[in-house]
Amino acid sequence: MSKMINKILRWWAFFGFDFRKTVLTLYAFPSFVRDLRRMKKLLRRKNEGHFAICKLYPVIDEKYAHNTIAWNYFFQDLWVAQLILKNNPQKHVDVGSRIDGFVGHVATYRRIEVYDIRSVRDDIPNVHFVQADLCDENFGFTDYCDSISSLHVVEHLGLGRYGDKLDPEAYLKGLKNITQALQTEGIFYFSVPIGEQRIEFNAHRVFSTRYLLNLLTPFYKLESFAYVNDELRFFPSVMLNDPGFEDSFSCHYGCGIFVLRKKRNWL
């Protein structure tokens, strides 16, 4: 029943109606009115002339709302940024990861080059941005860097969500271009949703961990693996022989984080 309700709510949100926010707003509105009256009384009684209520700017749906942190992104961004700090590569390149998460973390301690099909402002300290399509045949990098990341990106390729060309095999083309850009023995930090393999159009793909291992191991050695499960618990050090790889650690929509080292004979 809860899955059906969530599905209905998502469709309402698709058409611009956020039912959850409306319910929370209606529930919290009487409290907002009471707080407003109380604050006016306190200002009259204690105000020293520094502040006065000049207009209303109601934010009343957050008083009873749960924390809205996207923990899967939070853990992956923090974890991979820490690994890059530890490994200290000569040149780190990112393709499409979150600017306000992972890229911001890395930019606090080193320069990072960012490639994305979407435009990004180019005045961010320690960030060099280039607008580029990862799936383009002319992406154009060979042995360019010794460290590269792409976090929660590949699952979107070829689905048209960001104005990109529809292409069922775009994720394969993107991975090929990343592999070509990475130097031999370089490290690739890679994350995607994990679970039963499927497309949820046009948002994303979900990959099984077994499929990913079969896809990546001809080109890379798996150095380490971490994941965030459906309950948003983070598992940073998973043994590579863990049987959970066979069923994507029982995730429906988890986050798998791979640290991969490029093999010498990858072609």
C-alpha beads as a LAMMPS data file, in Angstrom:
LAMMPS data file: protein, C-alpha beads

267 atoms
266 bonds

1 atom types
1 bond types

-500.0 500.0 xlo xhi
-500.0 500.0 ylo yhi
-500.0 500.0 zlo zhi

Masses

1 110.0

Atoms # bond

1 1 1 0.000 0.000 0.000
2 1 1 2.806 2.439 0.924
3 1 1 4.501 1.843 -2.449
4 1 1 1.260 2.638 -4.253
5 1 1 0.795 5.822 -2.209
6 1 1 4.359 6.929 -2.947
7 1 1 3.805 6.258 -6.639
8 1 1 0.649 8.388 -6.654
9 1 1 2.478 11.190 -4.820
10 1 1 5.307 11.120 -7.365
11 1 1 2.840 11.525 -10.219
12 1 1 1.133 14.422 -8.429
13 1 1 4.582 16.020 -8.018
14 1 1 5.287 15.437 -11.711
15 1 1 2.355 17.711 -12.546
16 1 1 3.538 20.361 -10.084
17 1 1 1.421 19.468 -7.062
18 1 1 3.429 18.583 -3.958
19 1 1 0.809 16.867 -1.815
20 1 1 3.192 16.281 1.111
21 1 1 4.138 19.950 1.263
22 1 1 0.500 21.021 1.057
23 1 1 -0.496 18.766 3.960
24 1 1 2.443 19.939 6.086
25 1 1 1.651 23.580 5.282
26 1 1 -2.004 23.232 6.273
27 1 1 -1.020 21.387 9.438
28 1 1 1.612 23.963 10.425
29 1 1 -0.294 27.125 9.465
30 1 1 -2.101 27.609 12.833
31 1 1 1.256 27.317 14.586
32 1 1 2.691 29.973 12.238
33 1 1 -0.129 32.374 13.141
34 1 1 0.388 31.756 16.866
35 1 1 4.140 32.292 16.539
36 1 1 3.593 35.516 14.584
37 1 1 1.312 36.951 17.261
38 1 1 3.697 35.868 20.012
39 1 1 6.708 37.383 18.237
40 1 1 4.940 40.722 17.782
41 1 1 4.195 40.835 21.505
42 1 1 7.805 40.010 22.369
43 1 1 9.070 42.727 20.039
44 1 1 6.826 45.325 21.606
45 1 1 7.961 44.273 25.054
46 1 1 11.687 43.714 24.524
47 1 1 12.678 45.252 21.222
48 1 1 15.477 47.815 21.460
49 1 1 14.817 49.292 18.048
50 1 1 17.165 47.022 16.128
51 1 1 14.612 44.913 14.281
52 1 1 10.974 45.021 13.281
53 1 1 8.793 42.710 11.194
54 1 1 8.501 44.569 7.887
55 1 1 6.956 41.773 5.819
56 1 1 5.916 38.133 6.045
57 1 1 8.027 35.429 4.432
58 1 1 6.291 32.212 5.518
59 1 1 8.284 28.979 5.533
60 1 1 5.830 26.821 7.377
61 1 1 6.150 23.330 5.916
62 1 1 9.538 22.631 7.548
63 1 1 8.515 22.773 11.202
64 1 1 7.259 19.195 11.199
65 1 1 9.137 17.887 8.168
66 1 1 11.803 15.206 8.375
67 1 1 15.425 15.902 7.487
68 1 1 15.663 16.030 3.693
69 1 1 19.364 15.261 3.282
70 1 1 20.022 12.922 0.344
71 1 1 22.207 10.583 2.389
72 1 1 23.278 8.423 -0.565
73 1 1 24.816 11.476 -2.265
74 1 1 26.171 12.783 1.032
75 1 1 28.091 9.595 1.847
76 1 1 29.418 9.016 -1.677
77 1 1 30.569 12.631 -2.095
78 1 1 32.324 12.755 1.262
79 1 1 33.847 9.275 0.956
80 1 1 35.295 9.729 -2.532
81 1 1 36.581 13.231 -1.745
82 1 1 38.442 11.768 1.246
83 1 1 39.939 9.019 -0.914
84 1 1 41.216 11.540 -3.467
85 1 1 42.784 13.605 -0.691
86 1 1 44.529 10.464 0.565
87 1 1 45.694 9.306 -2.884
88 1 1 46.798 12.807 -4.009
89 1 1 46.823 12.310 -7.811
90 1 1 48.711 14.588 -10.172
91 1 1 45.601 15.531 -12.172
92 1 1 42.044 14.797 -11.121
93 1 1 39.165 15.123 -13.564
94 1 1 35.474 14.806 -12.819
95 1 1 32.666 14.075 -15.248
96 1 1 29.201 15.251 -14.274
97 1 1 29.222 14.830 -10.488
98 1 1 27.429 17.211 -8.131
99 1 1 28.955 20.688 -8.086
100 1 1 27.368 21.523 -4.714
101 1 1 28.556 18.263 -3.174
102 1 1 31.516 16.247 -4.396
103 1 1 33.162 18.930 -6.568
104 1 1 32.864 21.465 -3.747
105 1 1 34.499 19.033 -1.315
106 1 1 37.472 18.381 -3.604
107 1 1 37.894 22.055 -4.509
108 1 1 38.530 22.890 -0.850
109 1 1 41.939 21.206 -1.019
110 1 1 42.980 20.915 -4.687
111 1 1 42.265 21.983 -8.265
112 1 1 39.723 19.903 -10.180
113 1 1 38.669 19.863 -13.832
114 1 1 34.954 19.312 -14.387
115 1 1 33.274 18.192 -17.626
116 1 1 29.488 18.277 -17.903
117 1 1 26.891 18.455 -20.666
118 1 1 25.142 21.132 -18.601
119 1 1 26.531 24.642 -18.330
120 1 1 28.137 25.652 -15.048
121 1 1 29.445 29.046 -13.990
122 1 1 33.179 29.248 -14.544
123 1 1 34.223 31.428 -11.609
124 1 1 34.317 28.760 -8.894
125 1 1 37.682 28.809 -7.075
126 1 1 39.860 25.778 -7.798
127 1 1 37.395 24.474 -10.439
128 1 1 38.076 24.532 -14.171
129 1 1 34.838 23.807 -16.034
130 1 1 34.419 22.577 -19.611
131 1 1 31.006 21.934 -21.177
132 1 1 31.216 18.637 -23.044
133 1 1 29.162 15.556 -23.854
134 1 1 30.739 12.447 -22.357
135 1 1 29.104 10.244 -25.005
136 1 1 30.433 12.225 -27.953
137 1 1 32.803 10.338 -30.234
138 1 1 34.984 13.445 -30.107
139 1 1 35.141 13.653 -26.314
140 1 1 38.776 13.571 -27.256
141 1 1 40.976 12.518 -24.348
142 1 1 43.584 9.773 -24.311
143 1 1 45.806 9.094 -21.297
144 1 1 44.866 12.548 -20.028
145 1 1 44.816 12.093 -16.246
146 1 1 45.780 9.675 -13.498
147 1 1 42.525 10.094 -11.573
148 1 1 38.924 10.503 -12.714
149 1 1 35.514 10.442 -11.071
150 1 1 31.932 10.170 -12.225
151 1 1 29.434 9.865 -9.379
152 1 1 25.767 9.179 -10.041
153 1 1 26.164 10.200 -13.688
154 1 1 26.413 7.192 -16.005
155 1 1 22.899 5.988 -15.120
156 1 1 21.438 9.113 -16.786
157 1 1 23.269 8.912 -20.102
158 1 1 21.139 8.541 -23.200
159 1 1 17.755 8.968 -21.522
160 1 1 17.150 12.566 -22.607
161 1 1 16.763 13.874 -19.069
162 1 1 19.381 16.586 -19.568
163 1 1 18.703 17.263 -23.222
164 1 1 21.096 14.543 -24.343
165 1 1 20.433 12.326 -27.351
166 1 1 18.361 9.196 -26.732
167 1 1 20.685 6.205 -26.902
168 1 1 20.232 2.854 -25.092
169 1 1 23.996 2.253 -25.258
170 1 1 25.093 5.714 -24.130
171 1 1 26.319 4.430 -20.753
172 1 1 28.728 2.085 -22.570
173 1 1 30.038 4.938 -24.715
174 1 1 30.494 7.126 -21.640
175 1 1 32.424 4.449 -19.788
176 1 1 34.606 3.851 -22.840
177 1 1 35.509 7.551 -23.067
178 1 1 36.322 7.685 -19.359
179 1 1 38.542 4.618 -19.658
180 1 1 40.338 6.125 -22.653
181 1 1 40.950 9.391 -20.794
182 1 1 42.482 7.602 -17.800
183 1 1 46.149 6.689 -17.776
184 1 1 47.274 3.123 -17.168
185 1 1 47.239 2.345 -13.436
186 1 1 45.070 5.427 -12.909
187 1 1 42.099 5.325 -10.544
188 1 1 38.449 5.648 -11.532
189 1 1 35.944 6.582 -8.792
190 1 1 32.556 5.468 -10.034
191 1 1 29.062 5.289 -8.564
192 1 1 25.607 4.405 -9.841
193 1 1 22.316 3.190 -8.379
194 1 1 22.328 -0.542 -7.635
195 1 1 19.474 -3.022 -7.434
196 1 1 17.392 -5.058 -9.823
197 1 1 18.588 -4.004 -13.260
198 1 1 16.095 -1.687 -14.999
199 1 1 15.395 1.711 -16.559
200 1 1 13.083 4.109 -14.749
201 1 1 12.422 6.429 -17.673
202 1 1 13.508 9.126 -18.054
203 1 1 15.224 9.557 -14.691
204 1 1 17.886 6.855 -14.548
205 1 1 19.021 3.282 -14.896
206 1 1 19.582 0.956 -11.960
207 1 1 22.437 -1.557 -12.352
208 1 1 23.007 -4.937 -10.761
209 1 1 26.423 -5.218 -9.125
210 1 1 27.096 -8.504 -10.905
211 1 1 26.483 -6.871 -14.299
212 1 1 28.788 -3.993 -13.388
213 1 1 31.571 -6.312 -12.235
214 1 1 31.348 -8.297 -15.475
215 1 1 31.318 -5.056 -17.463
216 1 1 34.248 -3.376 -15.701
217 1 1 36.697 -6.127 -14.759
218 1 1 38.115 -6.582 -18.304
219 1 1 39.396 -3.002 -18.036
220 1 1 39.851 -2.440 -14.311
221 1 1 40.957 -4.083 -11.119
222 1 1 38.423 -3.490 -8.355
223 1 1 40.396 -1.854 -5.538
224 1 1 37.509 -1.352 -3.121
225 1 1 33.744 -1.144 -2.940
226 1 1 31.305 0.724 -0.708
227 1 1 27.569 1.153 -0.818
228 1 1 24.571 2.883 0.715
229 1 1 21.567 0.602 1.145
230 1 1 17.837 1.294 0.931
231 1 1 17.777 2.251 4.612
232 1 1 20.478 4.865 3.838
233 1 1 23.119 3.071 5.908
234 1 1 26.677 3.443 4.626
235 1 1 29.010 0.442 4.307
236 1 1 32.480 1.810 3.464
237 1 1 34.592 -1.352 3.367
238 1 1 32.952 -4.329 1.681
239 1 1 35.044 -7.445 1.082
240 1 1 35.454 -8.164 -2.611
241 1 1 34.372 -11.786 -2.116
242 1 1 31.187 -10.769 -0.304
243 1 1 28.256 -12.854 -1.619
244 1 1 26.146 -9.698 -1.563
245 1 1 27.582 -8.793 -4.966
246 1 1 25.345 -11.463 -6.496
247 1 1 22.068 -9.774 -5.516
248 1 1 23.190 -6.116 -5.276
249 1 1 23.238 -6.388 -1.475
250 1 1 19.428 -6.772 -1.474
251 1 1 19.038 -3.148 -2.580
252 1 1 16.105 -1.858 -4.589
253 1 1 17.693 1.554 -5.116
254 1 1 21.049 1.648 -3.379
255 1 1 24.239 3.461 -4.281
256 1 1 27.283 1.416 -5.271
257 1 1 30.664 3.160 -5.074
258 1 1 33.512 1.515 -6.981
259 1 1 37.212 2.366 -6.754
260 1 1 38.820 0.932 -9.881
261 1 1 42.408 0.823 -11.105
262 1 1 42.915 0.726 -14.872
263 1 1 44.700 -2.384 -16.126
264 1 1 47.725 -2.225 -18.373
265 1 1 46.258 -4.307 -21.200
266 1 1 42.704 -2.981 -21.258
267 1 1 42.079 -2.927 -25.027

Bonds

1 1 1 2
2 1 2 3
3 1 3 4
4 1 4 5
5 1 5 6
6 1 6 7
7 1 7 8
8 1 8 9
9 1 9 10
10 1 10 11
11 1 11 12
12 1 12 13
13 1 13 14
14 1 14 15
15 1 15 16
16 1 16 17
17 1 17 18
18 1 18 19
19 1 19 20
20 1 20 21
21 1 21 22
22 1 22 23
23 1 23 24
24 1 24 25
25 1 25 26
26 1 26 27
27 1 27 28
28 1 28 29
29 1 29 30
30 1 30 31
31 1 31 32
32 1 32 33
33 1 33 34
34 1 34 35
35 1 35 36
36 1 36 37
37 1 37 38
38 1 38 39
39 1 39 40
40 1 40 41
41 1 41 42
42 1 42 43
43 1 43 44
44 1 44 45
45 1 45 46
46 1 46 47
47 1 47 48
48 1 48 49
49 1 49 50
50 1 50 51
51 1 51 52
52 1 52 53
53 1 53 54
54 1 54 55
55 1 55 56
56 1 56 57
57 1 57 58
58 1 58 59
59 1 59 60
60 1 60 61
61 1 61 62
62 1 62 63
63 1 63 64
64 1 64 65
65 1 65 66
66 1 66 67
67 1 67 68
68 1 68 69
69 1 69 70
70 1 70 71
71 1 71 72
72 1 72 73
73 1 73 74
74 1 74 75
75 1 75 76
76 1 76 77
77 1 77 78
78 1 78 79
79 1 79 80
80 1 80 81
81 1 81 82
82 1 82 83
83 1 83 84
84 1 84 85
85 1 85 86
86 1 86 87
87 1 87 88
88 1 88 89
89 1 89 90
90 1 90 91
91 1 91 92
92 1 92 93
93 1 93 94
94 1 94 95
95 1 95 96
96 1 96 97
97 1 97 98
98 1 98 99
99 1 99 100
100 1 100 101
101 1 101 102
102 1 102 103
103 1 103 104
104 1 104 105
105 1 105 106
106 1 106 107
107 1 107 108
108 1 108 109
109 1 109 110
110 1 110 111
111 1 111 112
112 1 112 113
113 1 113 114
114 1 114 115
115 1 115 116
116 1 116 117
117 1 117 118
118 1 118 119
119 1 119 120
120 1 120 121
121 1 121 122
122 1 122 123
123 1 123 124
124 1 124 125
125 1 125 126
126 1 126 127
127 1 127 128
128 1 128 129
129 1 129 130
130 1 130 131
131 1 131 132
132 1 132 133
133 1 133 134
134 1 134 135
135 1 135 136
136 1 136 137
137 1 137 138
138 1 138 139
139 1 139 140
140 1 140 141
141 1 141 142
142 1 142 143
143 1 143 144
144 1 144 145
145 1 145 146
146 1 146 147
147 1 147 148
148 1 148 149
149 1 149 150
150 1 150 151
151 1 151 152
152 1 152 153
153 1 153 154
154 1 154 155
155 1 155 156
156 1 156 157
157 1 157 158
158 1 158 159
159 1 159 160
160 1 160 161
161 1 161 162
162 1 162 163
163 1 163 164
164 1 164 165
165 1 165 166
166 1 166 167
167 1 167 168
168 1 168 169
169 1 169 170
170 1 170 171
171 1 171 172
172 1 172 173
173 1 173 174
174 1 174 175
175 1 175 176
176 1 176 177
177 1 177 178
178 1 178 179
179 1 179 180
180 1 180 181
181 1 181 182
182 1 182 183
183 1 183 184
184 1 184 185
185 1 185 186
186 1 186 187
187 1 187 188
188 1 188 189
189 1 189 190
190 1 190 191
191 1 191 192
192 1 192 193
193 1 193 194
194 1 194 195
195 1 195 196
196 1 196 197
197 1 197 198
198 1 198 199
199 1 199 200
200 1 200 201
201 1 201 202
202 1 202 203
203 1 203 204
204 1 204 205
205 1 205 206
206 1 206 207
207 1 207 208
208 1 208 209
209 1 209 210
210 1 210 211
211 1 211 212
212 1 212 213
213 1 213 214
214 1 214 215
215 1 215 216
216 1 216 217
217 1 217 218
218 1 218 219
219 1 219 220
220 1 220 221
221 1 221 222
222 1 222 223
223 1 223 224
224 1 224 225
225 1 225 226
226 1 226 227
227 1 227 228
228 1 228 229
229 1 229 230
230 1 230 231
231 1 231 232
232 1 232 233
233 1 233 234
234 1 234 235
235 1 235 236
236 1 236 237
237 1 237 238
238 1 238 239
239 1 239 240
240 1 240 241
241 1 241 242
242 1 242 243
243 1 243 244
244 1 244 245
245 1 245 246
246 1 246 247
247 1 247 248
248 1 248 249
249 1 249 250
250 1 250 251
251 1 251 252
252 1 252 253
253 1 253 254
254 1 254 255
255 1 255 256
256 1 256 257
257 1 257 258
258 1 258 259
259 1 259 260
260 1 260 261
261 1 261 262
262 1 262 263
263 1 263 264
264 1 264 265
265 1 265 266
266 1 266 267
